[in-house]
Amino acid sequence: MTTDHLARRTIISTLLSTALSAALALAPAAPAFAAAAPVATPVVTGLPDFTDLIDKVGPAVVNIRTTEKIKAGQGQPGEEEMQEFLRRFFGQGGQGTPGARNPRRRAPQPEQEIQRGIGSGFVISADGLILTNAHVVEGADDVIVTLTDRRELKAKVLGADKRTDVAVLKVDGANMPFLRIGDSNKIRVGEWVIAIGSPFNLENSVTAGIISAKARDTGDYLPLIQSDVAVNPGNSGGPLINMRGEVVGINSQIATLSGGYNGISFAVPIDEAIRVSDQLRKSGKVARGRLGVQIGEVSKDVAESLGMGRARGAEVSLVEAGGPADKAGIRTGDIILKFNGTAIEKSADLPRQVGASTIGSKASVTVWRKGQQVDIPVTIALLEEDKAAAKPVPKKPKAEAVANALGLHVSNLTDAQKKDMKIDGVLVDAAEGAAAQAGVSAGDMILQINNVEVKEARQFNELVAKLDPKKPVALLVRRDNPQGAATTAYLVIRPRS
């Protein structure tokens, strides 16, 4: 740096210091607390070069083509869509009448194989184990894997799990290039990642981007990784790879209104995918634990009304008769706060933790009940794919209603109803005002008010009379659903302004 440059910087620094001192002298006195330290800003030196990385990992990514056998006269998949395309753009079904077929097209022969779909996958072992998405191979009669050296190998599906969208394939191979498995728990938002796959059947296409978010609640039994890596139809099942050449996810979904890439894509975390694939390799299916409850989110108003402090946990809206939770003593209206000591911050956390539990194992469930925490031991059962809905709650004739300050008219349940439903509570004959606005309606049954169980109409009205009119009230309401099982949920009645 020259002397002239240094002199100019010194003069500017002096002028700025003088101006700042004057401004501080005129400003009002600041409160006496330490100033927050500025956030350190890392220096960005340049964009990454992916060339060596792609040369290293590319050979382990494969194209997956699936075929389906059809019978004569069945028609090919997509034929109706093609006819619709012709009608829209040419006004008719091709060169003939609407829906007419090209007479030169050969009719499908018995057991003719036609291409069903295109996807991607990646090799995870030298002997030919391949991971992909379950939806890539769903319904396929044959699965053909194409390597980067143009070899085509027929693959066997060892197992597929729809809930996590993970499938495991096996091809006959030796000394095959394979990808290293990374740790999806250590990924950081903002780090660079690449995707390799076959979008629109363009094999070994590479796109790059960054991790946009972790643990997105778009999956059923697992949170997904969000990135802005371009992913399109055909990328499904391909790897999401970090800058160390490790797989951190399986590209699975896109958020789109057009069917194409819109800047948001989702990947199955590789840790979960490997856990699922291990079970698929051993038994061809995934065994998941089950509690036998239906759950919902806990709102801020419900949490405050029940004295929980902040919204957290999973609200039990239905307990399956004879299920693990029922046998253990978990009740509708309980708020599940912990499972085996791990906090349940949102309802989606519970099925993931329960699902990963060993069948037949003992678990500790911590619930919020009547203003305090209760630990309940539960034996985990096997999750069945299709569980029959519980029997709906029968309605009873409307009895003489008693008005209360919440705008509710309630009456007692009959002894037969209490025995049949195994509950105590009151029947809502009519709801008006704040109660109606909160969603309470005739035919509902009120089981609790705040943290107090409801036994009969007189007791309920006495509890209502003692409420603070300035505070919201949480009612645990059970509702008959004609299409299925009765459900239970907290409804909050807010004070009138």
C-alpha positions in Angstrom: 0.0 0.0 0.0 1.4 3.4 -1.0 1.9 6.3 1.5 -0.7 8.4 -0.4 -3.3 5.6 0.0 -2.5 5.2 3.7 -2.8 9.0 4.2 -6.2 9.1 2.5 -7.5 6.2 4.7 -6.2 7.9 7.8 -8.0 11.2 7.0 -11.3 9.4 6.2 -11.0 7.4 9.5 -10.4 10.6 11.5 -13.4 12.3 9.8 -15.7 9.3 10.6 -14.5 9.2 14.2 -15.2 12.9 14.7 -18.7 12.6 13.1 -19.5 9.6 15.2 -18.4 11.3 18.4 -20.6 14.3 17.7 -23.6 12.1 16.9 -23.1 10.2 20.2 -22.9 13.4 22.1 -26.3 14.6 20.8 -28.0 11.2 21.2 -30.0 10.3 24.3 -28.3 8.1 26.9 -28.4 4.4 25.9 -29.5 1.8 28.4 -26.7 0.2 30.5 -26.2 -3.2 28.9 -23.5 -4.8 26.9 -23.7 -4.5 23.1 -24.3 -7.7 21.2 -21.4 -9.0 19.3 -21.8 -8.9 15.5 -22.3 -12.2 13.7 -19.1 -13.3 12.1 -19.4 -13.5 8.3 -17.4 -16.2 6.6 -15.4 -15.2 3.5 -16.6 -16.7 0.2 -13.6 -17.4 -1.9 -15.3 -18.9 -5.0 -17.6 -21.4 -6.4 -16.8 -25.1 -6.0 -15.4 -27.2 -8.8 -17.4 -30.5 -9.2 -15.4 -32.1 -12.0 -13.2 -34.4 -9.9 -16.1 -35.3 -7.7 -18.3 -36.3 -10.6 -15.5 -38.4 -12.2 -15.2 -40.3 -9.0 -18.9 -40.9 -8.1 -20.6 -40.9 -11.6 -19.8 -44.6 -12.5 -21.8 -45.8 -9.4 -25.1 -44.1 -10.6 -27.3 -46.2 -12.7 -30.4 -45.8 -15.0 -33.4 -47.9 -14.1 -35.9 -49.0 -16.7 -39.0 -50.9 -15.8 -41.3 -53.0 -18.0 -44.7 -54.4 -17.7 -46.3 -57.4 -19.4 -49.7 -56.7 -20.9 -52.3 -58.9 -22.6 -53.7 -58.5 -26.1 -56.3 -55.8 -26.3 -55.3 -54.2 -23.0 -53.8 -51.1 -24.6 -50.5 -49.5 -23.7 -50.1 -47.2 -20.7 -50.4 -43.5 -21.7 -52.5 -44.3 -24.8 -55.5 -42.4 -23.5 -53.3 -39.4 -22.7 -51.9 -39.4 -26.2 -55.4 -39.5 -27.7 -56.4 -36.5 -25.5 -53.2 -34.7 -26.7 -54.2 -35.3 -30.4 -57.8 -34.2 -29.8 -56.6 -30.9 -28.2 -54.0 -30.0 -30.7 -55.4 -31.4 -33.9 -59.1 -31.4 -33.1 -59.5 -35.1 -33.8 -58.0 -38.4 -32.7 -55.1 -38.2 -35.1 -56.1 -38.6 -38.8 -59.5 -40.1 -38.1 -62.4 -39.7 -35.8 -61.9 -38.8 -32.2 -60.2 -41.5 -30.3 -59.4 -43.4 -33.5 -56.1 -45.4 -33.5 -53.5 -45.5 -36.2 -54.4 -48.5 -38.3 -50.7 -49.3 -38.9 -50.1 -49.8 -35.2 -49.7 -53.4 -34.3 -52.1 -54.7 -31.6 -50.3 -55.8 -28.4 -49.5 -59.5 -28.5 -50.1 -61.8 -25.5 -47.7 -61.0 -22.7 -46.0 -58.3 -24.7 -43.5 -56.3 -22.7 -43.8 -52.5 -22.8 -41.8 -49.9 -21.1 -43.4 -48.7 -17.9 -41.1 -46.0 -16.4 -37.7 -44.6 -16.0 -35.8 -43.8 -12.8 -32.4 -43.7 -11.3 -30.5 -45.6 -8.6 -27.0 -46.1 -7.2 -24.8 -49.0 -6.3 -23.9 -49.4 -2.5 -21.8 -52.5 -2.6 -19.3 -54.1 -5.0 -21.5 -57.2 -5.4 -24.4 -55.2 -7.0 -26.7 -53.9 -4.3 -28.6 -50.9 -5.5 -30.8 -48.4 -3.7 -33.7 -46.5 -5.4 -37.2 -45.3 -4.7 -40.1 -47.7 -4.1 -42.3 -45.8 -6.6 -39.7 -46.3 -9.4 -40.2 -50.1 -9.3 -43.8 -50.3 -8.2 -45.9 -52.5 -10.4 -43.0 -53.5 -12.6 -42.6 -57.1 -14.0 -39.0 -56.6 -15.0 -36.4 -54.1 -13.9 -33.4 -53.3 -16.2 -30.4 -51.5 -14.8 -28.1 -49.7 -17.3 -24.5 -48.9 -16.1 -22.4 -46.0 -17.4 -20.4 -48.4 -19.6 -23.7 -49.2 -21.4 -24.1 -52.7 -19.9 -27.6 -53.7 -19.2 -28.4 -56.0 -16.2 -31.6 -57.5 -15.1 -32.3 -56.6 -11.4 -34.2 -58.4 -8.7 -36.3 -56.4 -6.3 -35.3 -57.6 -2.8 -37.9 -55.4 -1.2 -39.7 -52.0 -1.4 -41.3 -49.9 1.4 -43.9 -47.4 0.3 -44.0 -45.5 3.5 -40.4 -44.3 3.2 -40.2 -44.7 -0.6 -37.1 -46.9 -0.4 -36.4 -50.0 -2.5 -33.4 -52.4 -2.7 -32.4 -54.1 -5.9 -29.7 -56.7 -6.7 -27.8 -57.4 -9.9 -25.2 -60.0 -10.6 -21.9 -58.2 -10.4 -18.4 -58.2 -9.0 -16.0 -55.3 -8.3 -18.7 -52.8 -9.2 -18.1 -49.1 -8.4 -20.1 -48.1 -5.4 -20.8 -45.0 -3.4 -19.8 -44.3 0.2 -22.6 -43.8 2.6 -22.5 -40.5 4.5 -24.2 -39.3 7.7 -27.4 -37.3 6.9 -27.5 -36.2 10.6 -24.3 -34.1 10.0 -25.5 -32.2 6.9 -25.7 -28.4 7.3 -28.1 -26.0 5.7 -26.2 -24.1 2.9 -23.7 -26.8 2.1 -23.2 -27.8 -1.5 -24.6 -31.0 -2.9 -25.1 -32.6 -6.3 -27.7 -34.9 -7.8 -26.9 -37.4 -10.5 -29.7 -39.3 -12.4 -31.7 -39.7 -15.5 -34.2 -36.8 -15.8 -36.5 -37.4 -18.8 -34.3 -40.4 -19.6 -31.2 -38.3 -20.1 -28.7 -40.6 -18.4 -26.0 -39.4 -15.9 -27.2 -35.8 -15.8 -25.6 -33.8 -13.0 -27.2 -30.8 -11.2 -25.9 -28.9 -8.2 -27.3 -26.8 -5.4 -27.3 -26.4 -1.7 -29.2 -28.0 1.3 -32.2 -25.7 1.8 -33.6 -27.2 5.0 -33.3 -30.3 7.1 -36.1 -32.5 8.7 -39.0 -31.2 6.5 -42.2 -32.9 7.7 -43.3 -34.0 4.2 -42.7 -37.7 4.9 -44.9 -40.2 6.7 -42.3 -42.0 8.8 -39.3 -39.8 8.2 -38.4 -36.2 7.8 -36.9 -35.3 4.4 -34.0 -33.2 3.2 -34.9 -30.1 1.2 -32.5 -28.8 -1.4 -32.6 -26.5 -4.5 -30.9 -29.1 -6.7 -32.7 -29.4 -9.9 -34.7 -32.7 -9.8 -37.2 -33.8 -12.5 -39.1 -36.9 -13.5 -36.5 -39.6 -14.0 -34.2 -38.3 -11.2 -36.2 -40.4 -8.7 -34.0 -42.9 -6.8 -30.8 -41.1 -7.7 -28.3 -40.0 -5.0 -27.9 -36.7 -3.3 -24.1 -36.4 -2.8 -22.0 -34.1 -0.6 -18.7 -32.5 -1.5 -16.8 -35.5 0.1 -18.4 -37.9 -2.4 -20.8 -39.4 0.2 -24.4 -40.2 -0.3 -26.6 -38.2 2.1 -30.0 -38.8 0.6 -32.1 -40.4 -2.1 -33.9 -37.9 -4.4 -37.6 -38.7 -4.1 -40.0 -35.8 -4.5 -40.4 -32.3 -5.9 -42.7 -29.5 -5.0 -44.2 -28.3 -8.2 -47.4 -27.0 -9.8 -46.3 -27.7 -13.3 -44.9 -31.2 -13.0 -41.3 -29.9 -13.5 -38.6 -28.4 -11.3 -39.7 -25.4 -9.3 -36.7 -24.9 -7.1 -37.7 -27.3 -4.3 -36.8 -31.0 -4.1 -36.8 -33.5 -1.3 -34.6 -36.5 -0.5 -34.9 -39.4 1.8 -32.1 -39.1 4.5 -29.6 -41.9 3.8 -29.4 -42.9 7.5 -33.1 -43.8 7.4 -32.8 -45.4 3.9 -30.0 -47.7 5.1 -32.0 -48.7 8.2 -35.0 -49.6 6.0 -32.9 -51.3 3.4 -31.3 -53.6 6.0 -34.8 -54.9 6.9 -35.8 -55.2 3.3 -32.7 -57.3 2.5 -33.4 -59.6 5.5 -37.1 -60.1 5.2 -38.4 -58.2 2.2 -40.5 -55.9 4.4 -40.2 -53.4 7.2 -41.6 -54.1 10.7 -42.8 -51.0 12.5 -44.0 -50.5 16.0 -47.4 -49.2 16.8 -49.2 -47.7 19.9 -52.8 -47.9 18.6 -53.7 -44.2 18.8 -54.7 -41.4 16.5 -52.9 -38.1 17.3 -53.1 -34.4 16.4 -51.1 -31.2 17.0 -51.3 -29.3 20.2 -52.2 -25.7 19.7 -50.9 -22.8 21.7 -54.3 -22.1 23.2 -54.8 -25.7 24.2 -51.4 -25.8 25.8 -52.1 -22.6 27.8 -55.5 -23.8 28.9 -54.1 -27.1 30.1 -51.3 -25.4 32.0 -48.5 -26.9 29.8 -46.8 -23.6 29.3 -46.0 -24.0 25.6 -47.3 -26.0 22.7 -45.6 -29.3 22.3 -46.4 -33.0 22.2 -49.1 -35.1 20.4 -52.7 -34.9 21.4 -54.4 -38.4 21.6 -57.7 -38.1 19.7 -58.6 -41.8 19.5 -57.4 -44.9 21.3 -57.9 -48.2 19.5 -59.9 -50.6 21.5 -57.7 -53.5 22.7 -54.6 -51.9 21.3 -51.3 -51.4 23.1 -52.2 -47.9 24.3 -55.6 -49.0 25.5 -54.1 -51.9 27.5 -51.5 -49.6 29.0 -54.1 -47.0 30.1 -53.5 -44.2 27.7 -56.7 -42.2 27.3 -58.2 -39.8 24.7 -57.2 -36.3 25.7 -53.8 -37.3 27.0 -50.9 -35.2 25.5 -47.9 -37.4 24.8 -44.9 -35.4 25.8 -42.1 -38.1 25.7 -41.4 -41.5 24.2 -38.7 -43.5 25.9 -37.4 -40.2 27.4 -37.2 -38.4 24.1 -39.3 -35.2 23.8 -42.1 -35.1 21.3 -42.1 -31.5 20.1 -44.6 -32.1 17.3 -47.1 -34.8 16.6 -45.0 -36.1 13.6 -42.2 -37.0 16.0 -44.2 -39.8 17.7 -45.0 -42.2 14.8 -41.3 -42.0 13.7 -40.1 -42.9 17.1 -42.7 -45.6 17.7 -42.2 -47.0 14.2 -38.5 -47.5 14.8 -39.1 -49.4 18.1 -38.6 -53.2 18.4 -41.8 -55.2 18.2 -42.7 -56.5 21.7 -40.3 -54.2 23.5 -41.4 -52.1 26.6 -41.5 -48.4 26.1 -42.2 -45.5 28.5 -44.7 -43.0 27.4 -45.0 -39.7 29.3 -48.3 -38.0 29.0 -49.8 -34.7 30.3 -53.0 -35.5 32.2 -55.0 -33.4 34.6 -52.2 -30.8 35.0 -49.4 -33.2 35.6 -47.0 -35.6 33.9 -47.7 -39.3 34.1 -45.3 -42.1 33.0 -47.0 -45.1 31.4 -45.3 -48.4 30.4 -46.5 -49.7 27.0 -45.7 -52.9 25.1 -45.0 -52.0 21.4 -47.1 -54.0 18.9 -46.6 -54.6 15.1 -48.1 -52.0 12.8 -50.6 -53.5 10.4 -50.9 -51.8 7.0 -54.7 -51.7 7.0 -56.4 -51.3 10.3 -60.2 -51.5 10.5 -61.8 -48.3 11.7 -63.3 -48.2 15.2 -67.0 -48.6 15.7 -68.8 -45.2 15.5 -70.4 -43.8 18.7 -74.2 -44.3 18.7 -76.3 -41.2 19.1 -78.9 -40.8 21.9 -82.2 -39.0 21.8 -81.9 -35.4 22.9 -82.7 -34.9 26.6 -83.7 -31.8 28.5 -80.9 -29.2 28.1 -79.4 -27.0 30.7 -77.9 -23.7 29.6 -74.5 -22.5 30.9 -72.3 -19.4 30.5 -70.3 -20.8 27.5 -73.5 -21.0 25.4 -73.7 -24.8 25.7 -76.8 -26.9 26.5 -75.8 -30.3 27.8 -77.4 -33.4 29.2 -76.2 -36.6 30.8 -75.2 -39.7 28.9 -77.2 -42.8 29.5 -75.7 -45.7 31.5 -75.8 -47.8 28.3 -73.8 -45.2 26.4 -71.2 -44.9 29.1 -70.8 -48.6 29.2 -70.7 -49.0 25.4 -68.2 -46.2 24.8 -66.3 -46.7 28.1 -66.3 -43.0 28.8 -67.8 -40.4 31.2 -69.0 -37.0 29.9 -72.0 -35.0 28.8 -73.9 -34.7 25.5 -74.1 -31.4 23.7 -77.7 -30.8 22.8 -77.1 -27.3 21.4 -74.2 -24.8 21.0 -74.4 -21.1 20.4 -72.2 -18.0 20.8 -68.5 -18.6 21.6 -69.0 -22.4 21.9 -70.4 -22.6 18.4 -67.6 -20.3 17.0 -65.1 -22.7 18.6 -66.6 -25.6 16.6 -68.7 -27.3 19.2 -71.9 -28.7 17.8 -74.9 -30.7 18.8 -74.2 -34.4 19.2 -70.6 -33.8 20.5 -69.7 -35.3 23.8 -67.6 -33.3 26.3 -65.2 -35.4 28.3 -63.0 -32.8 30.0 -63.0 -29.1 30.7 -59.4 -27.8 31.0 -57.8 -30.6 33.2 -61.0 -31.8 34.9 -62.9 -34.9 33.8 -66.6 -34.3 33.2 -69.0 -36.7 34.9 -72.5 -35.2 34.5 -74.3 -32.1 33.3 -74.7 -30.6 36.8 -71.0 -30.9 37.6 -70.1 -29.5 34.1 -72.3 -26.4 34.6 -70.8 -25.9 38.1 -67.3 -26.0 36.6 -68.3 -23.5 33.9 -69.8 -21.1 36.4 -66.4 -21.0 38.2 -64.4 -20.2 35.0 -62.4 -16.9 34.6 -64.3 -15.2 31.7 -61.1 -13.6 30.6 -59.3 -16.8 29.9 -59.7 -19.4 27.1 -61.3 -22.7 28.0 -60.2 -26.1 26.5 -62.9 -28.7 26.1 -62.0 -32.3 25.2 -64.7 -33.2 22.7 -65.6 -36.6 21.2 -67.4 -36.6 17.9 -69.3 -39.3 16.0 -68.1 -39.7 12.5 -70.6 -41.4 10.2 -67.8 -42.4 7.8 -65.6 -44.0 10.3 -64.3 -44.0 13.9 -65.3 -41.4 16.5 -62.5 -38.9 17.0 -61.5 -36.8 20.0 -59.9 -33.4 20.1 -59.5 -30.3 22.2 -61.6 -27.3 21.1 -60.7 -23.9 22.7 -63.5 -21.4 23.5 -62.0 -18.0 23.6 -63.3 -15.2 25.9 -65.5 -12.6 24.3 -63.8 -9.3 23.6 
